[in-house]
Amino acid sequence: MAGGAASLIISRAGSTLFEIADWGVPSILIPFTKSNADHSRKNAFSYARAGACSVIEEANMTANILSSEIERIMEDKAGYEAMAERAKEFSKPGAAAKIARELG
């Protein structure tokens, strides 16, 4: 739950994406370049289209790009708040229980 206390999360775009959405914290996602069926990249860009994160492709990752993106997000208060709101909207509380009921 420490991620929920963060101001900004920098993460891969795996299953943690749904925890990040639940926390409602703006994020920068760096998808795995060799994920199964390109799921990491698809997840990251789906979340970005929702307005909940920024994506930096692994091939483009440098300290300067990451630092600039952190500064851009943290200094734009309106954009930061919008990203947090979009993250909360992306979250699907109770989804695991619903899937379990359907499968059971």
NORTAFEN-V604168 format. One record per residue. SS is DSSP state (a for helix, b for strand, c for the rest). PSI is psi in whole degrees, -180 to 180 (NA if undefined). Layout:
ss=SS psi=PSI
ss=SS psi=PSI
This chain:
ss=c psi=-3
ss=a psi=-32
ss=a psi=-33
ss=a psi=-18
ss=a psi=-9
ss=c psi=155
ss=c psi=-28
ss=c psi=137
ss=b psi=134
ss=b psi=121
ss=b psi=166
ss=c psi=176
ss=c psi=51
ss=c psi=-146
ss=c psi=-18
ss=a psi=-19
ss=a psi=-38
ss=a psi=-30
ss=a psi=-43
ss=a psi=-45
ss=a psi=-43
ss=a psi=-36
ss=a psi=-23
ss=c psi=36
ss=c psi=130
ss=c psi=151
ss=b psi=162
ss=b psi=121
ss=b psi=139
ss=c psi=95
ss=c psi=147
ss=c psi=138
ss=c psi=-24
ss=c psi=41
ss=c psi=157
ss=a psi=122
ss=a psi=27
ss=a psi=26
ss=a psi=-39
ss=a psi=-46
ss=a psi=-44
ss=a psi=-43
ss=a psi=-48
ss=a psi=-47
ss=a psi=-28
ss=a psi=-45
ss=a psi=-39
ss=a psi=-41
ss=a psi=-29
ss=c psi=-10
ss=c psi=14
ss=c psi=-10
ss=b psi=174
ss=b psi=149
ss=b psi=134
ss=c psi=119
ss=c psi=143
ss=a psi=-39
ss=a psi=-23
ss=a psi=-3
ss=c psi=119
ss=c psi=163
ss=a psi=-40
ss=a psi=-43
ss=a psi=-46
ss=a psi=-47
ss=a psi=-44
ss=a psi=-41
ss=a psi=-39
ss=a psi=-49
ss=a psi=-44
ss=a psi=-47
ss=a psi=-45
ss=a psi=-28
ss=a psi=-17
ss=c psi=87
ss=a psi=-42
ss=a psi=-43
ss=a psi=-39
ss=a psi=-48
ss=a psi=-39
ss=a psi=-41
ss=a psi=-41
ss=a psi=-42
ss=a psi=-43
ss=a psi=-36
ss=a psi=-46
ss=a psi=-39
ss=a psi=-31
ss=a psi=-28
ss=c psi=143
ss=c psi=78
ss=c psi=139
ss=c psi=5
ss=a psi=-41
ss=a psi=-42
ss=a psi=-40
ss=a psi=-43
ss=a psi=-43
ss=a psi=-41
ss=a psi=-42
ss=a psi=-37
ss=a psi=-26
ss=c psi=NA
